[in-house]
Amino acid sequence: MSKPNYARAKRKTQSLCLSLSLTIRELVPSNFQRRSMASMALSLINGERAVVLLFISRVLFSVPPSLYSEAFALSVLALAGLYIEMSVETLNSLGNFKTRVGASSGILLGAVTLPTVMVSRLIQLSRALLKNEVGVEEFRHLKVQCWLASASCFGILMAMVLWRSDNNKRSFFSRRIGDDKFILSCIILYTVACCLSLSAVSGCGLNAALMLFWVLCHGLGTIKLFEHILLRFPACASFGEALLVATGLVLYFGDIVALTIAKIYGYIISSELVYVRYGLERSEISVIIQGLLLGLLLFPSLYKYILQMAECFLSLAYSEGRTCNEIGRALIFYTSLAITMVIMIPSWMQFVQNFHMNPLLWVFIFVISEPIKRLSLCIYWVGVICASVLRFYNISKNSTVERILLRKYYHLMAVSMFLPALILQPKFLDLAFGAALAVFLALEIIRVWRIWPLGQVVHQFMSAFTDHRDSELLIVSHFSLLLGCALPIWMSSGFNDRPFAPFAGILSLGIGDTMASMVGYKYGVLRWSKTGKKTIEGTAAGITSVLATCSVLLPLLASTGYLLSQHWLSLLLAVTLTGLLEAYTAQLDNAFIPLIFYSLLCL
């Protein structure tokens, strides 16, 4: 090669190497860029999201082959929830809904909680199915319930995609989902998994079509209720909390509607189809609880309609004195409530359950069937409630004790009331939870409507125990504590091979949460985050106290005949994940923590 050609080739090689190095330098991020990307990734996956993803991974790891379609749908739901939560929090595109101040959106946690609980319960029943300890119909029924919960959550996530592009006009069709390829892929994958699974359960033909229609009705109903909660009770809940409440209510009362329709259809047409019979035999206690809660939740709408009719015909709105007006409204309220609870709801109970006597009389006979144990337990509860409430109310009015510590004393009171009853009288405790929740609902309705003469008194009394998560419009703390203790017990009815599962609410709220708050408040130094108040010392104390309580409960449960099959490694993982979620989440922990803990204990 001649010298000119050699020099020309050398210059070309040097220029090529220089351009290649520049290209590589542009493609490979610098140290600063790498640090920025890492910090951005860490900001997207915060502590709450990381713990939730670990929780889902733990459940998916335990799924048997018969539940792969449900596990796949749960994975798609979690990915869609994570994507939408990051999108909403980054763009703040759902700002027209006023959510609770100081809380994160909680969309991922709210979207996966109930479906994951259902999958965990299915895993538990699948073990029993292999041993022929439960019937196939019970397993199929729970499978359908799992898809109803999952589809409801997925429907709300899709509605959020449509809402986020238009803050001023929340039209359901304000944005085409097809514009987002990731969301479109999630819809296709989820729909295919849902159709395949429900077809395997109900077969092809009319049953499959009716089942898919029922799933669609649940999804649309949940979207409507979710929007109603956020608009009717502004700044009372986060997106995740409203999602959990809407999904739970639609699932619970959709079950009542399906049971009622099945009963009506059974009277008209005799059929042996399992879905016409709606699957399962219900216990009297579960029907009574469902009837009480349904009646009280629907009662405000009934009372509002009756009040409008009364004002129209009796001219109460134009009475001369305000006191007379209030007394007239109160008379209408208490009369309507009495008719609803004494006549209408018991009539529905007797229709769907075929009670051989009035349901109220059945409750009375049930209580006195073991008079010494159950009446003694009632007397003990009344004594604990009266002594604790009067004592703590006086402290709250005349002391500088932190409100958060005062509220934790009520958690300890719940432990002292519910733990002995759960061990000795679990069925009676089921009924007592329903009665207590009915009383709380009635008092809250009286407080919100300011019904004379109790409305203002109840409001002043309840305001002494509120915190930043409550509002003037709606006080939810006492509801969440009671439901947090009751739901694991109600869901454990029937087959249960994990002895600590019914205790999930009592252990996580009464023991773990209380010890974490007290120790963290008095001795906590190392905080989990710069902006949060939760400390590592408090979390460690909560985890340790729950494990210690479980070790004490084991011999007590063994002496009462419980089947002990809980693995300590699984228990340790469940307690640890629950403790970490309590430390990181800004959601209403009384609502989420017991369900997460119960789900992990079922595995």
Stockholm file with secondary structure:
# STOCKHOLM 1.0

chainA/1-603         MSKPNYARAKRKTQSLCLSLSLTIRELVPSNFQRRSMASMALSLINGERAVVLLFISRVLFSVPPSLYSEAFALSVLALAGLYIEMSVETLNSLGNFKTRVGASSGILLGAVTLPTVMVSRLIQLSRALLKNEVGVEEFRHLKVQCWLASASCFGILMAMVLWRSDNNKRSFFSRRIGDDKFILSCIILYTVACCLSLSAVSGCGLNAALMLFWVLCHGLGTIKLFEHILLRFPACASFGEALLVATGLVLYFGDIVALTIAKIYGYIISSELVYVRYGLERSEISVIIQGLLLGLLLFPSLYKYILQMAECFLSLAYSEGRTCNEIGRALIFYTSLAITMVIMIPSWMQFVQNFHMNPLLWVFIFVISEPIKRLSLCIYWVGVICASVLRFYNISKNSTVERILLRKYYHLMAVSMFLPALILQPKFLDLAFGAALAVFLALEIIRVWRIWPLGQVVHQFMSAFTDHRDSELLIVSHFSLLLGCALPIWMSSGFNDRPFAPFAGILSLGIGDTMASMVGYKYGVLRWSKTGKKTIEGTAAGITSVLATCSVLLPLLASTGYLLSQHWLSLLLAVTLTGLLEAYTAQLDNAFIPLIFYSLLCL
#=GR chainA/1-603 SS CCHHHHHHHHHHHHHHHHHHHHHHHHHSCCHHHHHHHHHHHHHHSCHHHHHHHHHHHHHHHTCCGGGHHHHHHHHHHHHHHHHHHHHHHHHCTTTTSCCCTTCCCCHHHHHHHHHHHHHHHHHHHHHHHHTTCSCHHHHHHHHHHHHHHHHHHHHHHHHHHHHTTCSSCCCTTSSCGGGCHHHHHHHHHHHHHHHHHHHHHHCSSHHHHHHHHHHHHHHHHHHHHHHHHHHHSTTSCCHHHHHHHHHHHHHHHHHHHHHHHHHHHHHHSCCCCTTTTTSCCCCHHHHHHHHHHHHHHHHHHHHHHHHHHHHHHHCGGGCSCHHHHHHHHHHHHHHHHHHIIIIIHHHHHHHHHCCSSCHHHHHHHHHHTSHHHHHHHHHHHHHHHHHHHHHHHHHHHHCCCCHHHHHHHHHHHHHHHHHHHHHHCHHHHHHHHHHHHHHHHHHHHHHHHTCTTTHHHHHHHHHTTCCTTCCSSCCCHHHHHHHHHHHHHHHTSSCCCCTTGGGHHIIIIIIIIHHHHHHHHHHCCSBSSSSCCCBHHHHHHHHHHHHHHHHHHHHHHHHTTCCCCCCHHHHHHHHHHHHHHHHHCCSCHHHHHHHHHHHHHTC
#=GC SS_cons         CCHHHHHHHHHHHHHHHHHHHHHHHHHSCCHHHHHHHHHHHHHHSCHHHHHHHHHHHHHHHTCCGGGHHHHHHHHHHHHHHHHHHHHHHHHCTTTTSCCCTTCCCCHHHHHHHHHHHHHHHHHHHHHHHHTTCSCHHHHHHHHHHHHHHHHHHHHHHHHHHHHTTCSSCCCTTSSCGGGCHHHHHHHHHHHHHHHHHHHHHHCSSHHHHHHHHHHHHHHHHHHHHHHHHHHHSTTSCCHHHHHHHHHHHHHHHHHHHHHHHHHHHHHHSCCCCTTTTTSCCCCHHHHHHHHHHHHHHHHHHHHHHHHHHHHHHHCGGGCSCHHHHHHHHHHHHHHHHHHIIIIIHHHHHHHHHCCSSCHHHHHHHHHHTSHHHHHHHHHHHHHHHHHHHHHHHHHHHHCCCCHHHHHHHHHHHHHHHHHHHHHHCHHHHHHHHHHHHHHHHHHHHHHHHTCTTTHHHHHHHHHTTCCTTCCSSCCCHHHHHHHHHHHHHHHTSSCCCCTTGGGHHIIIIIIIIHHHHHHHHHHCCSBSSSSCCCBHHHHHHHHHHHHHHHHHHHHHHHHTTCCCCCCHHHHHHHHHHHHHHHHHCCSCHHHHHHHHHHHHHTC
//
